[in-house]
Amino acid sequence: MSQKHEIYPCEEGLSRYKLTVEFYGAHMVGWQRQTNGPSVQEKIEIAVEKFCQRACGVYGAGRTDAGVHATAMVCHVDLPGDMEAFRVMEALNYYLKKEPVSIIHCSRVGEDFHARFSATKRAYLYHIINRRAPLTLMQNRAWQIKYDLDAEAMHEAAQCLVGKHDFTTFRSVHCQSASALKTLDRLEVRREGENIFVETAARSFLHHQVRSMVGALSYVGRGKWTALDLKASLEACDRAALAHNAPPDGLYFTRVDYD
């Protein structure tokens, strides 16, 4: 049975809502609730409890590292009653108004929808600012690299990572995925003035995979690596062969696709 036909039942008397979430993650430990600091999941669950006067679990489409942001993370929550989606969004944003978290869209969905298991593709954007002057407005929102970067060389080299590969080199030693074998659908690099954007999409990613790929591409951009060096790093299937792990500041979770 395909995932889109599977049922993830609500408790009796509950209705399921799909939430699209925007957040600034600089001072949070990531999406997932943890004991060592505030998380996005925790903040939304607290808002839900204040609104509904009962605890309700919030389930995300994926996880993000500490310091990572999102323009369109997706999650779902089962709430009591049969409320209009607009009312749910307004209420949750009221309780989130002091937090760097916003519900930007809400819709009613059926029991065959699960934010994580129904997802068919996830997308990220990494923002590099390539200039010598210190960041002010974009501090904690982009990775500043002062050395000149060749974005075209970065894009050309990136294509060797597209497709199905063993991404052990680009995988955190703390990654909990059962396999390092992933299929990367897209990895594109473009420059707009002093801004360099790296966009990537796949069904799923390994822990630190995007940041590790961007770190390696920065070596190509600086001329320290060639495309062949990047390919050799991939084929080594060894974390020790990684060039650099980019910081979380410039990483944004931007999209989730569903059938």
N, C-alpha and C positions, 0 to 999 in steps of 0.2 A: 504494500500500500504506500503510495507516495505521500510525502509530508503534507501536501496541501489538503489531503482528505483525512488526515488524522484528527482525532477529537481530543481536546485538552479541557475537560469539563469544568464548568463553574460550579461552585456550591449552589444549592437551591436558594433562590431569592437574590442571587447576584447577577450582575450584567458586566460584560467585558468591554473595556475601553482601550483603544490604541492611542498612545500619547507620543507626539514628536517633541523632543526636548532640545533646547539650546542651553549650553552652560559654559562658563569660564572656569577652567579647572586648576588654575595656578596654585590655589591654596587648599586643594582637596587631594585625597589619596587615590582618586580615580572614581570610576563608576561604581564599583562593587563596595557594599558595606563592609567595613573592616574595623578592627578594634584600635588601630593606631592613629585615627584621625577622621575628619568628616568626609563623607562620600556623597556623590550625587544621588545614588539609590536611597541612602538614609534620609536625605533632605526631602525627597519626594514622598517617601513612606511616612515621614513625620507630618507632612502637609496633608496627606490622605487621612491619617488618623485624626487630625484636628477637624477635618471636614466631615468625616463619616462617624466620628466617635467610636471607631473600632480599628484594630490593626488589619492592614491588607498588604500582602506582598506585592512588590513591583518587580517585574521581570524584564530585563534589558536584552536588546539584540546582540550585545557584545560587551566586552570589558574595555576600559581604557586605563592607561597608566596614570600615576600621580602627575599632575601638571598638564595633562592633555585636555583639550577643549572639544566642543561639539557644536555644529550648526544644525544637526538633524539626527540625533540619536533617537531610536525608537524603543519604546517599552510598552508593556500592557499591564493592566491592573483590573481586578474584579471587584466591583463596588456594589453595595446593597441598593436594591430598588431598581427603578427604570428612569434614570435622569437623562435630560438632554445633554448631549456632548458639550455644547457651548457652556452650559451651566457648570459642568465638571471642570472645564478648562479655566473658567473665570474664578471658580472657588479655589482651585489648587494654586493658581497664580497669586491670589490674595494671600494665601498662607506662605507663599514662597517669595513675597515681595522684598524681603530683606536679604535674600540669598542670591548668589550669582547663577541662578537656575530659572528657566522660563519654559512653560508649556506653550509651544507655538502652534500646535494643532491637536485636536482631539476628535475621535470618531468612535461610534459603536461598531463592534466587530463580533463575529460569531465564535463559537467554541472550536472551530477549526483553525483559528488564528493563534499563533504563539510568536511573540516578538523575536525569540531566538531561533526556534526550530523551524519556523515557516520561512525564514529569510533565505533568499537565493543568491544575494550578492551584497557585499558591504564595500563602502568606498571611503577613502581618506584623502585629505589634502595636507601637504607639508609646505609651510611658508618659510622661505629663507629671505632675509634682507641682506643684500650684498653691497655694503658701504662701510666706510671707516667711521663716520660720525656715530656717536652712541645713540641707542634707541631711547625714545621718550614715550610717545603714544603707543608704540608697539612693544614695549618692554613686557616680557613674559608671554607675548603673543606671537613671536617669531624668533627664529634662530639667526643671529647676526653673524655673518662671516665677512671679515675685512679684506681677505685676499680676493683678487679678481677670479671669478668663476666663469668657465666656458659652459654655458647652459646647453648649447648644441651638442657638445661632446658628451655631456651628462645624459642627454636624451638618447643619443645613438648607443651609448654603452648600456643604458638601462634595458634595451630591448633583449639582451641576452638573458635577462631574468624573467621575461614574459613566458608563460607556458607552464607546464607541469615539471616540477623539479623537487629535489630534496633540498630544503632550505635550512639545514642544520646550522650552517655558518651564520645565518641571519636570525637565529632562534636563541632567546634567553635561556640560560642554564636553569632557570626556574619555570620554564614553560611546562604546562601540564597537558598539552595536546598529546594524543596517543601516537601521532605520526608527524614527522617533519615534511612529509610529501604534500605539497600544496600546488594548486593551479592558479597562477597569477594571470588575470585576464587583461590587465592594462597597467602600464607604468610610463607616464609621460612627464617630461620636464619642459617648462617654457619660461621665458624671461619677459617681464613687463617692466622696463626701466630698471630700477635697483631691486625689484622683487623677482624672486625665482620661485615658481610653484611646481611642486612634484605631486602629481595626482595618480592614484592607484586604486584598483578594484579587484576583488576576488570573492569567491563564496565565503571564505574565512581566512583569517591570518593567524600566524603564530605570535606568541608573546614577544614583543620588541621587533617583529619582522619589518614593519614599515620604517621605524627609526634606524634600524641597522642598514636597510637598503639605502636610505638617504645619506647616512654617514659614509657608506662606501662610495656613493655617487659624488659626494663632496670631494673625495680624494681625486676622482676623475676630473672634476671641474677645476681643481687646482693644478692639474698636470702631474700629480704625484703617482697616479695610476693610469693605465690605459684600459681600453675595453677588454683586452686580453687578460689583464690583471684581475679585473672584476669577474670575468668568466672563470678564471682559475680559483678565485676565492669561493665562488659558488660550488664548483666541482670538488673542492677540498672536503666539503661536508664536515667542517671543523670550525667551531666557534673561535678558535685561536687564529684562524685565517681572516677574521673580520678586520676591516680597516678602522672603523670608528662607529660608535653608537650615538646617533644624533640626540640632542636633548629633547625633552618632551614639549618645550615651549611652543614650537611651531606646528605641532601636530593637531589636526582637526578631524573628528569623525563627521563625515558629511552626508552620508546617504545609506539607506538600506532598501533593497528591492525585494518585493514579494510577488509571487505569481497572482 
